[in-house]
Amino acid sequence: MSVNQEIHWVKGIDPVANAFAGTVYSDVFELWGHEALFIIYKGVGTTGTSIVTVEACSTIGPAATTAVPFRYRTCTTGDTWGAWTSVANTGFLTTAGSSQLYEIRVDAGDVGAAGYGFVRLKMVESAASAVLGGVLCGVVALRYREQPQSLID
């Protein structure tokens, strides 16, 4: 099974200049798998930083939210990833600099324990400076297999 069959990808935040200005949220999606996955890609922006949290959401709307714990790791040089770090629902502060990736994983059990079935990423700008970037989201280990696009798949 390929990675693309194990992860259902959804749009988070479209890549754009000053992507993380103020307070921004990824799209909300239903967590109908083992865990949620977020990839933050900071392209160009040497001084901008953000506080990153993950929110469990009551609906796609969302009508109510609560921050949940998660784990993350960072890639700031080539393809060298740092160690996994577990954080509380208070989140973490991104590092100033360009060309960075952040991989964030949220266990479905933590979202369910909050009483919700939907999830989103929240970023609150800490050091205001334009950062070119975006966010990709995914659901890992789907509970239900996706239906094929055609009968010849």
Secondary structure, DSSP 8 states (H G I E B T S, - for coil): --HHHHEEEEEEEEEETTTTSSEEE---EE--EEEEEEEEEE-S-SS-EEEEEEEEESSSS-S-EEEE-EEEEEEEETTEE---EEE-TT-EE--SSSSEEEEEEEEHHHHHHTT-SEEEEEEEEEE-----EEEEEEEEEESS----SSTT-
